[in-house]
Amino acid sequence: MVDLENQIRKHIIAGNRGRPWKKIFIVVEGVYSMHGSMARLPELIRIKEEYGAILYLDEAHCMGSVGATGRGVTEHFGISPKKIDIMMGTFAKCRPS
C-alpha cells in the first residue's frame, strides 16, 4: 500500500506532458488465485478517496466463495459495494450450496 500511494503521488506530480493527471485508476483483484492473498480493501478505499482515484475491483475469484454469504471481499470486510467505482464478477468459482 505504501508503494501504491507513492506511485500515485509521483504520477500526480509528474502529470502528463506538464498537466496533472485527471483520472487515476486503481485496478485490483479481490483474491489473487495463484497466491490466495486478498486485496486489502479498507486501505485501497482510503487511498482511492484521498487521491480521488477510481477503484476497479475484479471479484471473479470471490463471488460465491468469499464472505459470509459469498458476496466477495466487500462483504468479507463489511464495506458497502457502493464504495467501489467499478466491480466485475462471475459465478465461475461459486461453491455449491
C-alpha positions as CSV (number, residue, x, y, z in Angstrom):
1,M,0.0,0.0,0.0
2,V,2.9,2.3,0.7
3,D,4.3,1.7,-2.8
4,L,0.8,2.3,-4.4
5,E,0.5,5.6,-2.6
6,N,4.0,6.7,-3.6
7,Q,3.3,5.8,-7.2
8,I,0.1,7.7,-7.2
9,R,1.8,10.8,-5.7
10,K,4.7,10.5,-8.1
11,H,2.4,10.4,-11.2
12,I,0.1,13.1,-9.9
13,I,3.2,15.4,-9.6
14,A,4.7,14.3,-12.9
15,G,1.4,14.5,-14.7
16,N,1.0,14.1,-18.5
17,R,3.0,16.5,-20.6
18,G,3.1,19.1,-17.8
19,R,-0.5,18.7,-16.8
20,P,-1.7,16.9,-13.7
21,W,-3.5,13.6,-14.3
22,K,-7.2,13.9,-14.0
23,K,-8.1,10.2,-13.7
24,I,-6.1,7.6,-11.9
25,F,-7.3,4.0,-11.9
26,I,-6.5,1.5,-9.2
27,V,-7.2,-2.0,-10.6
28,V,-7.1,-4.9,-8.2
29,E,-8.4,-8.5,-7.8
30,G,-10.4,-9.3,-4.7
31,V,-8.4,-12.5,-4.3
32,Y,-5.3,-13.4,-6.2
33,S,-5.9,-17.0,-7.1
34,M,-2.3,-18.0,-7.6
35,H,-1.3,-16.8,-4.2
36,G,-4.5,-16.9,-2.3
37,S,-3.9,-13.4,-1.0
38,M,-6.8,-11.0,-0.6
39,A,-6.8,-7.3,-1.6
40,R,-6.5,-5.0,1.4
41,L,-9.8,-3.3,0.6
42,P,-10.0,-0.9,3.5
43,E,-6.6,0.6,2.7
44,L,-7.5,0.7,-1.0
45,I,-10.7,2.6,-0.2
46,R,-8.7,5.1,1.9
47,I,-6.2,5.7,-0.9
48,K,-8.9,6.0,-3.5
49,E,-10.8,8.6,-1.5
50,E,-7.7,10.5,-0.5
51,Y,-6.5,10.9,-4.1
52,G,-9.8,10.9,-6.0
53,A,-8.9,7.8,-7.8
54,I,-11.2,5.3,-9.5
55,L,-11.2,1.8,-8.0
56,Y,-11.8,-1.2,-10.2
57,L,-12.3,-4.4,-8.3
58,D,-12.2,-7.8,-10.0
59,E,-14.3,-10.2,-7.9
60,A,-14.1,-13.1,-10.3
61,H,-12.4,-15.4,-7.8
62,C,-14.5,-14.1,-4.9
63,M,-18.2,-14.2,-5.8
64,G,-19.8,-17.2,-4.3
65,S,-16.8,-18.2,-2.2
66,V,-15.7,-15.2,0.0
67,G,-17.7,-13.5,2.6
68,A,-20.4,-14.9,5.0
69,T,-22.9,-15.3,2.1
70,G,-20.5,-15.4,-0.8
71,R,-20.7,-11.7,-1.9
72,G,-17.0,-11.2,-2.1
73,V,-14.3,-9.1,-0.4
74,T,-16.7,-6.2,0.1
75,E,-18.8,-8.5,2.3
76,H,-15.7,-10.0,4.0
77,F,-14.5,-6.5,5.1
78,G,-18.0,-5.2,5.8
79,I,-17.6,-2.5,3.1
80,S,-20.6,-1.3,1.0
81,P,-20.2,-2.1,-2.7
82,K,-21.2,1.5,-3.3
83,K,-17.7,2.5,-2.3
84,I,-16.3,0.6,-5.3
85,D,-16.5,2.5,-8.6
86,I,-16.3,-0.5,-11.0
87,M,-16.8,-4.1,-9.9
88,M,-16.6,-7.1,-12.1
89,G,-17.5,-10.6,-11.1
90,T,-18.6,-14.0,-12.3
91,F,-20.1,-17.0,-10.6
92,A,-17.4,-19.4,-12.0
93,K,-15.8,-20.1,-8.6
94,C,-19.1,-20.4,-6.7
95,R,-19.3,-23.1,-4.1
96,P,-22.2,-25.5,-4.3
97,S,-25.0,-24.9,-1.7
